[in-house]
C-alpha cells in the first residue's frame, strides 16, 4: 500500500511533482497549485491510499524535488 499526502495550501506551483509523477499530480487551472488526483481532503491535507506499488518510485521523486516539502510518501 502506498500512501501519498499533499499539503496543498502551501504549494507554490513549481510543477515538479507533475513532471515527475504525472499519474498522481496535476496542476489546477484555477489557482496554479498542485492537485493530488483521486485524493480525499481532511483538515487541509489531501491523501490517497493506493494498492498500486508501481507509483511509489515516481512519488518519492516528486517528494524529494518539492522545494517547499509538502508531499509525504509512505509504503506499508
N, C-alpha and C positions, 0 to 999 in steps of 0.2 A: 504494500500500500504506500502510495506517495501522497504526502500532504503538503500543499503549497498555500502560503498565506501572503497576502499583499495588503500593506497599509496605504491605501490609495490616496488619502488626504495629503500625504507628504510627498507624493510623486511630483517630479519636476519636468516630466515629459521628454526625457532624453532619448527614448526609443530603443535602448539597448536590449531590454527584455524581449521586445517584439522581434528584433533582429536575431536573437539567439534562441528564442523559444516561441516561434510563431504559432504553434499549436495550442499554447497556453495563454498567450498575451496578445492584446490588440490595443491600438491607440483609439481613444474616444474622439470623435469628430466634434463633440460638443465642447469639451474643455481641454483637450490635448493631453490628457493623462492616461496612464495605462489602465487597462481593464483585464482582470483575470477571468478568462472565459469560463462559463458554467459554474461560477462561484456563488456562495451564499454569504451575505453580509451580516456581521454581528459586531456591534459597537465599533464600527469603523474599520474592521478587519474583514477582508474578503478571502474565503477559504474554499479550496476544493480538496476532496479525498478521492484519489483515483487508484484503481487496482492495476492500471497500465504502467508497469515498471519502465517501459521504454521512454517515458517522458522525464525520468529522473535526471539524466546527464545534461540535457538541454536546460532544464530548470535550474540546476546547480550553476551552470554557466551564466544564466541570467541573474541569479542571486549574487554571484561574485562580481559581475560587471556593474551592478546597480550602484551609482555614486552616492545615493542617499540611504542605502542599506535598508530598504523597506520590504524586501522579499525574503521569506523564510521557506526553506525546503527541508522536509524530513522524510525518511524512508523507514517504514516499520515492518 
